[in-house]
Amino acid sequence: MTTIKDAPPQVAEQAGAPSAAQIAALIAEAPEPRPTLVRTFNAMMAREFRVLRRNAIATFTRAVMQPLLFVFVFAYVFPKIGGGFNLGGGAGAGAAAAAGAAGSINLATILVPGLMASMLLMQGIMAVTFPLVMEFSWQRTIEDRALAPVPIRVLAIQKIVAGAVQSFIGAVIVFPIVLLVHASGQAPHVHVTNWALFAVILVFASLFTSSLGLLLGTVMDPRKMQMLFAVILLPATMLGCVYYPWSALHHIEWLQILVLINPMVYMSEGLRAVLTPELGHMPLWAVLAALIGGTVAVGYLGTRTFTKRVLN
């Protein structure tokens, strides 16, 4: 049987199939595709949100469990079995007098900024590092992303932004948990004193943690990912001023200086300054310098290591 494809050109034209010359003319006259950075970036972000929506239950559970357990134990169980925990001020006599005037400060109040900082770090790193390890190892899906008509560094920036969004959401989730889960009389006393500063700290803390996740995901050996918790996340949380203000460490001066290498300290102290200013906190200029400078430095390093990893 003779098909249209096997037929002579005259027969194919009579049957309605375009000739080779017509196809060539169509290709030549077709508009040139003009992908832009913005369109490609938006398409990649749309894909990230589609995946996030598909895994919404698992992502929400991961984001809720840690602050829920912390608040339940420290703000509900401890007050029930031991009468609660109160801090009579921050650092120095002035802070103590201010705290005495406003009433004692319970642990739930101290935990709010610290838990938000903890969620910023955990969610920012986990949202970028673990998917990146899978894409670079057995899935190899990073090769498909690298074919996008944009520089590789744009793909790295997109991953940082997507991770920062998840980090931001994880920090905001802390608010309803601490306001609802607590023993009687142990409700946290927090209020935003400066909304603009609060937004700046949250945005740069989110970008900082996701940039750190990009850097770790491109330099760590996938076979040693369990060390991420033991060597990085656990010490960062325990020494990140989550359960106490940085100013309270003045009794252990060497530790107060040592913890300054921990980025979570600046997140906790920045949020403490705008949410619980009655507590002693680090100067805001130091917090902003660390968060903004850290975001730029770690983002630059992460983008470079990501580009090298993709090209290799």
N, C-alpha and C positions, 0 to 999 in steps of 0.2 A: 504494500500500500504506500502511495506517495503522499507525504505530508506537505503542509505549506512551507515548512522550513527546508525540505528537500527539493521543493519545486524551483524552477527557473525564476529569475528576478521578475520577468514579465507576469508570470502566473501569480507570484506572491503579491505584486502590486495590485493586480486585478482582484485578489481575494481580500484586499483591505489592509495588508500588512505593510508597514513603512519600509522603504528601501534603506540601504546603508547610507546613501547620500542624505536622505531626509533625517535619519537619526543623527548623523554628524552635524547637520545644520541646526537641529534642535539643541544639541549639546553646546554648539558654538554660540547660540543666541540666548542660552539660559543665563539668568542673572548670577553674578558672582556672589557666592556666599560670603557674608561679612560678619563673622562672629565677633562679638565684643566681649571685653573682660566682664562687664556688668551682667550681660545675658548669661554667659557661661558660669559665672560665679553664682548667680541666682538659680540656675538649673542644678548646680551641684548642691546648693543649700536645700533646694526643694527635695532632692533625693535623700539628703540626710534627715529631713523632717518626716519624709514618708517612712523611712526605716524606723525612726523614733516613734511614730504613731503606731506602726505595726507591733512594736515591742513596748507599748505604753505601760502595760500591766507590770512587766518585769522591771522596767525602768523606775516606775513609781514605787514599787515595793522596795527596790534597792535604795531609793532616796529617802524613804520614810523610816525604815527599820532602825537605822543607827540613831538618829535623834530621838525617836520614840523610846527606844530602850534606855538611852542616857537620861532622858527626862523622867521616865517612869521610875528609875532607880533613885536618882538624886533628888527629884522634886516631889515624889510621892512616897516611895518606900522609906527612904531615910527619915523624913519628918515623922512618918507613922511609927517607926521603931525607936527613934532616938531624939525626938523633939526638934528635928530640923537643924539647919546650919545657918548661922548668921555671921556676916562680916561687918565689923563696926568701923568701916571706912576703908580708904585706900592707903596711900603711902604718906606718912607724915601727919603732924598734928592737925594741919588745916583740913586735910581730907577726912580725918577722923571726926573733927568737929562738924563738918558739913554732913557727914553720914549720920552723926548723932542727932542733928537737927531734923533730918528727914526721916529718921527711924533706921533701925538696923536693916542691912541688906542681905536678903536670903540668897541661897545658892542658885535658885532658879534664875534670879536676876543676873548673876555672874555668868551663868551658863549660856544665856541667849547669844551674846556676841561670839563666845567661844565655839558654840555648836554651829553657828552660821559659818564661821571660818573653817571649821572642820569639814563641813559639807562642801564648801567651796573647793577645798583641796582634794577631797576624796572624789567628788563627782567630776571635777575638771580633769584629773589624771586618769580616772577609770574610763571616762567617756572618749578619750583620745588614745591612750596607750594600748588598751586591750584590743580594740578594733584594728589598730595599726599593726600590732604584732601578727594578727591573723592575716591581714592583707599582705604583709611582707613574707609570711612563711608559707603555710599550706594552701591558702586560698588564692594567692597571687592576683587578687582583684585590683591591686594598685596599678597594674600594668594597663588596665582598661581606663582608669582615671587619668593616667599619664598621657593618654592619647587625646585628651581635651585640647582644643586650640588655644591654649593659654600657657604662659610660662609655668614651670613646675612650682615655683615659689607661690604662685596664686593658689594652687591646690593645697600647699602647706598652710597658707593663711586661711583658706576656707575651713580646714580641719580645726584650726585654732578657734575660729569664730563659732563653729558648730559645737565644739566642746565647751566654750564659754557660755553658750546659751543653756546647756544642760547644767553647768555649774551654778549659774544664776538661779535657775529654777529650783535646784536642790537647796540653796541657801534660803530662798523665800519660803519653802515648805516648812522650815523650822518654826516660823511664827505661829501658825495655827496650832502646832503640836504643843509648844510651851505654854500657850494661852489656855489650852483645854486640859492638859494632863498635869495635875499638881495636887498636892494635899490641901486641905482647907487652911487658908491663911498663908499659903506658900506661893501665891501667884507672883509671877515676875513683874517688876516695876520698870518698864522700858518705855521710852518715847523718843521719837526722832527729833533731834534739836535742829538739824540742818539737812533738809531733803536733798539739796544739790550735792553736798558733800557725801551724803549717804549713797547717792547714785554713783558718784565718781569712784568711791571706794569699792562698791559692789562690782562695777564694770571692770575696773582695772584688776581687782582680785580674781575675777572670773577669767580674764584674758591671761593673767599671770599663771594661773594653775593649768589652764589648757595648753599654754605654751610649754610649761614644764612637762606636761603629758606628752606633747609632740617630741620633745627632746629625749625623754626617757624611752619612748617607743621606738626611736630610731637608733639609740646607742646600746640598749640592753639586749642581752642574749635571750631569745624566747624561751630557752630551756631553764633560765634562772629567774623567771618572772615572780616566783614565790618570794624571792628576796625583796621585792618591791614593798611588801607589807612589813617584813621583819626589819629591814634596814632603813626604809624611808618613811612610810606612812605611820607606823606605830610610834617611832621616836618623835616624829613631827607633831603628832597629836598629843602625846603625853607631855611634851616640852613646848607646846605651842600656845601657852597661856589660855587654854580652854577653861580650866577649872579655877584659875586664879589670875588676877591682873599682874602684868609685868612689874609694876611698881612694888608689889608685895615680895618680890625676890630680892629686895635690897638687903635682906638678912643673909643671903648667900650671893655675895657680890660676883664671884667667879662664874656662877651659873647664870646670873642676870646678864653678864657679858656674853657668855657662850651661846645662849639661845638666840642671840641677834642674827645668827646665820640661818635661822629657821624662818622661812617666809610666812608661816602661819602666825607667827607672833605679830607681824605687822597687820595682818588681816584682823586678828582678834582685837588688837589695840585700836585700830582705826574704827572698827564697828563699836567698840566699847566707848570710844570718845563721842560718838554721835547718838548712841542708844542709852548708855548709862554714864553720863558725864560726871555724876557724883562720885564714881569710883576713880581712883588714880589711874592714869593712862599715859601712854607714850606721847610725846609731842607730835602734833599732826603733821608738821613739816617733815619729820623723820618717816612717818607712815607713808605719806604721799611720795616722798623721794624714793623709798624702797619699792613701793608698788609700781609706780610709773617706770622707774629705772629698771626694775627687775623684769617688767613686761617687755620692754624694748630689748634688753640684753638677752634674756632667755628666748624671746621670740626670734631674734636674729640667729642665735645659735641653733635653735630647733629647725628653722627654715633651711639653714645651710646643711645640717646633717640629713634632713629629709631629702633635699635635692640630691645630695651625693648618694644616698641610699637608693633612690629611685633610678638614677642614671647608671648605677653599678649593677 
